[in-house]
């Protein structure tokens, strides 16, 4: 459900009901996180569990194109997917794939993972238990999960050539299919933070976050799309992006990153230029802004100057 205060009649609104500036920033994150490698035959496809059933549909379609002989769907039940997939993401994804004509013997499921790291690690174990040592893997995920999934796989599965793909949808089509634009915005903000922090922690390779992506992230945080951030949000979160307990784990989130001890190598800090607030558009409407102090804390959160590796695993990454 969308905040009624944000349903102003804006001449430049997107179909999601956002001011044009918000739509532009969401689009910046969307395009940054997509990789969409050229599709080539691989040994196995790994469908990463999430709230997005199109992952299973897309995986099935690629199977019928003869791109791989085996699929592993991975994912447990989390608070964000329990309503949609009560028996677990991987279980439901398998059922969707079977309904789309994938034979039973071509699908395996891994039902314990609650994070991208767990998806990769547990899939490796499952395949090894069957005596399989793939040389090439196609990760199929939500369209905007691709960049982080690729980085995690490169770190956790370095001896395998990894490609990434997501459903062939543009942003507006994807928003319409999900039916909750604010949730998608919050997820994009959360994935951007996680990508930066995991790279900073050493769990994945350091990530180059372009300046336009950083600034879009900062503006969206200031506008309240904070429900998927690891730390407690100090702004009023947007609907569909609740504050407080982690939406994946159901646990209280760790202390704000700014309160943690910085890494020893954090002396050189990336200081993005101040992100301008969303201003009035042609109709005079204005998206709510946050305080400068909150914006400063969130910049520290993105650059990861005070990040602890354990936070990744405590919050469904």
Order of alpha helices (4+ residues) and beta strands (2+ residues): alpha-beta-alpha-beta-alpha-beta-alpha-beta-alpha-beta-alpha-alpha-alpha-alpha-alpha
